[in-house]
């Protein structure tokens, strides 16, 4: 999966990987977004902060639905 925000659509997309593995009592989902080194420096910090907050919200939402 590749990700970009419409506001930054002229920036390169960032690859996102999801790994699911067995864990005691259930499963563990690991999300990794990479490729920020290809984002222009003047947008990188803001984009990383926005994406981090957005993925945290998504993961919390997923957790609420699965528990």
C-alpha positions as CSV (number, residue, x, y, z in Angstrom):
1,X,0.0,0.0,0.0
2,X,1.2,3.5,-0.7
3,X,0.0,6.6,1.1
4,X,-0.2,10.3,0.4
5,X,-2.4,13.2,1.6
6,X,-4.2,15.2,-1.1
7,X,-2.7,18.4,0.3
8,X,0.8,16.9,-0.4
9,X,-0.1,15.1,-3.6
10,X,2.9,16.6,-5.4
11,X,5.1,14.8,-2.9
12,X,6.2,11.2,-3.4
13,X,3.9,8.5,-1.8
14,X,5.2,6.6,1.2
15,X,5.0,2.8,1.3
16,X,3.0,1.3,4.2
17,X,3.4,-2.3,5.3
18,X,1.2,-4.2,7.6
19,X,2.5,-7.4,9.3
20,X,0.2,-9.7,11.3
21,X,1.7,-12.4,13.5
22,X,0.5,-14.7,16.2
23,X,0.9,-13.5,19.7
24,X,-0.1,-14.9,23.1
25,X,-3.8,-14.5,23.4
26,X,-4.4,-13.2,19.8
27,X,-2.4,-11.5,17.1
28,X,0.0,-8.5,16.8
29,X,-0.4,-6.0,14.0
30,X,2.7,-4.0,13.1
31,X,2.4,-1.0,10.8
32,X,5.5,0.6,9.2
33,X,5.4,3.7,7.0
34,X,8.7,4.5,5.3
35,X,10.1,6.6,2.5
36,X,10.0,10.0,4.2
37,X,13.6,10.6,3.0
38,X,12.0,11.2,-0.4
39,X,9.7,13.9,0.9
40,X,11.1,17.5,0.5
41,X,12.6,18.7,3.8
42,X,10.2,21.6,4.1
43,X,7.2,19.2,4.2
44,X,8.8,16.2,5.9
45,X,8.3,17.0,9.6
46,X,4.7,18.2,9.2
47,X,3.8,15.2,7.1
48,X,5.4,12.7,9.5
49,X,3.6,14.3,12.5
50,X,0.2,14.3,10.7
51,X,0.7,10.7,9.5
52,X,1.8,9.5,12.9
53,X,-1.4,11.0,14.5
54,X,-3.6,9.6,11.8
55,X,-2.1,6.1,12.0
56,X,-2.4,6.2,15.8
57,X,-6.1,7.1,15.4
58,X,-6.6,4.2,12.9
59,X,-4.9,1.7,15.1
60,X,-6.9,2.8,18.2
61,X,-10.1,2.5,16.2
62,X,-9.1,-1.0,15.0
63,X,-8.3,-2.1,18.5
64,X,-11.7,-0.8,19.8
65,X,-13.5,-2.8,17.1
66,X,-11.6,-6.0,17.7
67,X,-11.6,-6.2,21.5
